[in-house]
Amino acid sequence: MTGSTMQKRMLSAMRPSGLGEEPARWQQQKSARTRQRLVEAAIDCLVEGGYSRLTTLAVAERTRVSRGAMHHHFPTRMDLVAAVVEHVFYGRMRLFLEDYLSSLASGSEAEMLEIAAAAHWRSVHTREYAAYLELAVASRTDQELDQFFGPVARRYDEVWIAEMIESFPQWRDQWEQMKLASDLVSVMHMGLLLQQPIYGEARARRLHTLTEDVLRLIYAGKVRS
């Protein structure tokens, strides 16, 4: 399966409910663009001020949309939050796949894990990942948020696993190792992103090198999954 086919499949599986084909009618197009602006502004509120600053009023003021229009698209804060959660996960997957697949085209299968790790590290410096972190932390103590965030997070993981198996059948015999490698990179990068201001560049480079060494061992089947 080609990279572009895999990319389309995975993005289609994670596409937010409000992000589909361009509507045919002008009024519908205008409504879709307004909704998209509201979601983008909500993500800005989240990244800049944290979950507590993500409110329908703040988003309406930022986009200069009337309260009536805001209520039309998102009647409650949680309606807005649900849309933001979907868009954040979709955005994360889209950006990672674009980077990963373009890098993979010039690498070998043996380098696949290292290429994926490098692409993932670049992805954690994006606006989408910053929003993801804010939501992940807030959902631990906000039960209402977790009702939206938890299921989407699990679906993201399920789609990733299912589509990678479908797209790369040659890895099926090693899939437990691949999942282990993916989990290692995910948790290491999250921790390193938060600790890098304390650790500094030299310690961060050592951790990246250690991670690459462990990935090679996982790929070679020398680490139990």
Phi, psi and omega in degrees: 000134181288159179300321182294324178294315178300316181300315180296318180298312185291318179291325177296322181291335182251006186298129178299152184299330181267007183241093181231208178294152179298123180301150184282322185273147183300317181296322178292323177297316179298317179296318180295320179293321178297316179300317180296319178298321180294318179294317179297319178294324178297320178295321177299316178300318182294314182292320185278328186233000181085175186297326182295337181269359180273097180227159179295325179295315180298320180292318179298317180293320181295322182265355183058039176261142181295158179296327178296317178293321178299314181294328179297316182278319183221091184301328182229166177300320183289332172298318178293315181299317180301318179293320179296316180301313179300315183291324179296314180293320178297315180297319178299314182294317182299312182293319179295315182297319179301315181290312184298311184292324177292325178286324182295331182299334182253007181243173179262166179298326180295335180267004187304315182294320179293320178297316180296319180297318180295319178294321179294320179298320176295326184291335182282355177262013182266163176300322180296320180289324176300319177294320178301315180298317179299317180291318181298316180292314182295326183292343180291332183242352180249103185296323181295317177296318183297334177297332177265314187291314183304306180299321180292321178298317179292323179294321177304314181294318180295318179296317181302311182295311183298317183286326177294320177297318180294321186279333182232073183299337181291347180262000187301324179290342180246019190295327178297323176293322180295319179295319178298317179298316180298317180295319179300312181297318183299310183286325179295317182292323177298313180295318182293322178301318181285330184264348185304321178300334179273316184289320185086171186294319185296313179293324179297318179297321178297321179291323176297317180296317178299318179298316179298321178297318180293322178299320178296321178294320178296315181298325181279358179077021183262007175235129181289134181264000000 
